[in-house]
Amino acid sequence: MKLQHYLGGLEGLPEPLMLEKRVFVEDWEKRIFGIHVAMMGLSNHLGTALPEYPIDEVPTAFKDEWTWADLRTGAEAMNPFDYFKFRYYEKWLGGITQFFIDKGYVTEDELADSIGEPGSAADTEDVRAIDDQVIAYLRYGDSPRRDVAHPKFAVGAQVRITNVPADAHSRLPGYLRGRIGTVERIFEGDYAYFCHTGDGIGDPMPIYIVEFDPAEIWGPRAEGGPLKLYAELFEAYLAPIEEEA
């Protein structure tokens, strides 16, 4: 994962991070959030989701997959200087806009020409069917759980965190790469990530809580005391210690 997308665990930052407490700073941000939710509710993967939705019957022109993974990938593709310059929903806006351009729903010129213009009218029945689907998605969601757990590692097992090359999107914190931890808990199911990443996640797999000694991560500069760090990690990020001989 690129530096700007995971600052947790890093040392020597020049100043404390200032976090915005308000969920929405400006009214337009609510619209961006709504567009994202609507895209998730109309994503074409929902036909095989849990629960299954009759997504093929919904009269929408949106025929692609869109999940949290796609949103995060768009943000992580940003220039690092832009990433730090823009606020949270400005990053969402950039990722969603680029997605529509890349998929051919709109061109950059069309987007520029449409700024400030009202949208075109749509068939009332189509709008109602689309609204019903999005509302159903908000009520019932989309569970990432696909099966009971089939773990390779047991509670108490020592594991080394893999150092796989970072892809366009990763769920592995950079500061844990190559570190040794202990499996503290195994979640009850095999979970999918909704999309495949170049570093190994995508197909349903177990998720673990792994315990780390701070000294293993930060060495002699770790704070003293009975402290532990816990991370939730996909199985693809864990490797057995005995294979290193």
C-alpha positions, 0 to 999 in steps of 0.5 A, a space after each residue: 500500500 502506498 505511503 500516503 494511504 496508510 500512515 498508521 504505525 509510522 514514526 517521525 511524522 512532523 506533527 499530530 494528524 488533525 482529524 475532521 469531526 464532521 461527517 459532511 463538511 459541505 452539502 455536495 458531499 452528501 450527494 457524493 455519498 449517495 451516488 456511491 451507495 446507489 452504485 453499490 446497490 446497483 453493482 452487477 455482483 449482487 446477483 450472486 451476493 448474500 442475499 441474492 438480488 434480481 439485479 439483471 431485472 433492474 432497468 439501469 444503465 449501470 452494468 458494472 461492479 462497484 464495491 468499497 474496494 473499487 472506491 479505495 482503489 480509486 483513492 489510492 491511484 491518486 497523485 500523493 500530493 493530491 491525496 494530501 491536498 484534498 478532503 475525504 469526499 473530494 477523493 471520493 469524487 475523483 475516484 467515482 468520476 474517473 471510474 465513469 470515464 474509464 468505463 465509458 459512461 461519460 467523457 471528460 468533455 461531456 462532463 465539463 459541458 454538463 457542469 451546472 446543467 440539470 440532468 435529463 428526465 428518466 422514465 418514472 417506472 424505471 426510476 422507481 425500480 432503481 429506487 426499490 433496488 437501492 432501498 433493498 440493498 440498504 436494508 439487507 446489505 451484502 454479506 462478505 461471508 461465503 462459507 464456514 471457516 477453513 483456516 490453515 493456521 490455529 489459534 496460538 500459531 506463530 506466523 510471519 506476515 508476507 511481503 507481497 508486492 503492493 498492487 493497486 489496492 491492498 489491505 495489508 498495513 505496510 509496517 506489518 510486512 515481514 513481522 512475526 505475530 501470533 494468531 489470537 482469533 479466527 473468525 467464523 467464516 471464509 470471507 470474500 473481498 468482492 474483487 481480486 487484488 494483485 497481492 492475493 485477496 479476492 476469493 473467500 478465505 479465513 480472516 485472523 486477528 494476529 497479535 504483535 509485540 510492539 518491539 517486533 514492529 518498532 524495535 527498541 523504540 517501542 514504548 514499554 509496558 504490557 502493550 500489544 498490537 492486534 491486526 485483522 488480516 486475510 489468510 493470504 497475508 500469513 505464512 508459516 514460520 517453519 517454511 523459512 528454513 
